[in-house]
Amino acid sequence: MDYTRRGVLAGGIALTVGGCVESGGSSGGDWPDTDWPTVAYDERNRGAIGDGTAPHSLSEAWAVDVGEVTSSPVAADGTVYVANRDTLRAISIASGEFELFEFQANVSGTPTLDDGIFVPTTSEDDDGALVRLDPSGDPDWRLSLAGGRPHAPVADDDAVAVRTNAATVLIDRANAEVAWTREEPAYEPHSRFSFVDLSLALVDDCVVVPGQEGVRCRERADGSERWFYPGDRVTSSPAVDGGTVYAAVVGDGIVALDLATGEELWSVEESGCWTSPAVGTETIYATAGFDVLAIDRQTGDVQWRTDDHGLHGDSYSNPILVGDTVVAGSIGRSVTVLSATDGKVRSYEKGKGTHVSPAIADGHLLVVDGQTLRAYARA
């Protein structure tokens, strides 16, 4: 594959547009001044900034055309990265202007940012690779991956892990070599948007793997199987926190599993569960069809469910928890802001809908709306 880099002239569009507001009350705070380095915030896919604040209404700071995306936005150090069919772009969060570089490749999933930019790519023959870019966009190394198309990688100080269509791969960062590869049941063809955010959960001593036939946990040292939880396909990232795995099983619902043994702790029967749960201190937040659910972490009891099909369309966007606020997207509404306490809708933007996940960085909420990347700041 031919990897190229080129400089880009500024090209953002500055706008200030208010979102639709459904409920009254206080205006909330600012969006957190943080990074969002991977699709579900961290390598365990927890999707939550527990001590953050969030505005209760949406005020657009800028918008820029990014084409037909093949990734969710990720962000660090004042820059947001998003890919379309053939290019990964770097965009200034402060201004919405294209900056630094465009990396030209067939990007097959959401990159991860961790002392470099790790980009999953695929060829016309579905041969997969992972490319590490330095901060200026120059390729540092490229590793071929078994199993076809790679999805969204995750990284920590020692390793990068990635699920391909038919394998799990762990890469040793110290020597930029594949440490081990294990075959997995191949995913059956589905909407290409279903897998751009699919990532493993990378834990100290194991890797939790989503799959076509359920959830599998592999030992980090050698990739051997620790346990397997059978079920319907899992097309989103399992989240791990406090010794528990939380996973959305498309046709079965939301399950909590013991990380050590794979024992089912509880399950909530639902359908249309396409996204990774956001994990709070006492509650997890998950989507099912058109709705968002709040579920007690310990018991599995549903605390609330959005009214009137709250997202107005199927959700393929991982929800985000920020303090007392949940942010979610769907094909019917590009972004909806809800109360984490009772699920009441605070504000929303209908837009053209979205198939990918939002991010929060540098005091902005970053949302893909159709073929447009929009940044929202406090009004």
C-alpha positions, 0 to 999 in steps of 0.5 A: 500500500502506498502511504503518503503525507502532505501538508494541508491549508486551513479549511474550517468553517466557524459557526455559532448555532444553538441546539434544540432544548427540551428541558429547562433548569441550570445551564451546566458547566463547560465540556471537560478540558481533556483528551479523548485518545481512543474510541471509548476514552481509555484502553478499557473502553469505559467511556466516562469522565466521572468528575467532569461537567457538561453544558445542558444545551448545544452551541456550535463552535465550528463545522467542517466537511470530512466526507464519508467517515470510516472512523469516529473522532479521537483527540489529543493535544489540541488536535482531533483526528477523523478518517474518511475512505482514503484519508486521515485528517488532523484538525485544530479543535480550537479553530476547526482548521485542517492542520499538520497533515493528511495521511492517505490510506484506506483507514478501516477503523478508529485510530488510537493516540498514545505517544504516536497515532496507531492507524488500522488500514486495509487493502483492496484485497482486505489485507490488514495492517497497523501503521504508527505515525509520528505526531507530524504524520510520518509513518514510523512503522507498519505491521501486517496483521492476520485475519483481514480487516483490522478494527479499532486498536487500543494501547497502553505503555507496553502493547497495542491490541487490535481485533481483525475480522478473524483474529486477535493480535497483540503487538509489543511496542518495545520492538514493534513486533507482533507478540502473538496472534490468535484466530477468532470466528470470523465476523459475518458481513454487516454494515461497514459502520458496525465495526469501525469502533470495535475494539478489545479491552486491554487489561493488566493481565488479559485481553477481553475480545468481542466476537461473532459468537460472544465474548472471550478473554485471553491471557495477555502473556500468550493469548491462551483462552481464559474463558469464553461466554457464548451468545449472539454477536458482539459488535461493540467494545466490551468495557472493563472496570473493577473486575467486571466486564460489561458487554452489549450482545446484539440480540441478547442484551447487556451482560455483566461478567466476572473478569477472572472467571467469565461467570455471568453476574447479571443480564438485561434482556434487550435487542439492538444493542450495538454500542459499548456501555459507558461505565459510571461509579454506580451505574452503566449507560447502554443503548438498545434500539432507539433508547438509552438505559441506566443499569445498576452496576451491582444488581443489573436493575434498570434504573431508567429508560428514555421516554418516547424512543429518546434517540429517535433512531437506532444507535451505533454511537457509543454513549459518553458519561460526563458527570451528571450528563449522558451524550448519545447519538443515533441515525435519527439524531446526531447528538442527544444530551440527557440527564444521567439521573433520570434520562430526561432529554436536555437538548439535541441536534437532529442533523443528518444522523450519525453512525459513529461515536462522539468525543470530548476534548479541549472543552468541546464536544466533537460529533460526526453529523452525516459528512460533517464534523461539528464541534460544540462548546458552551454557549 
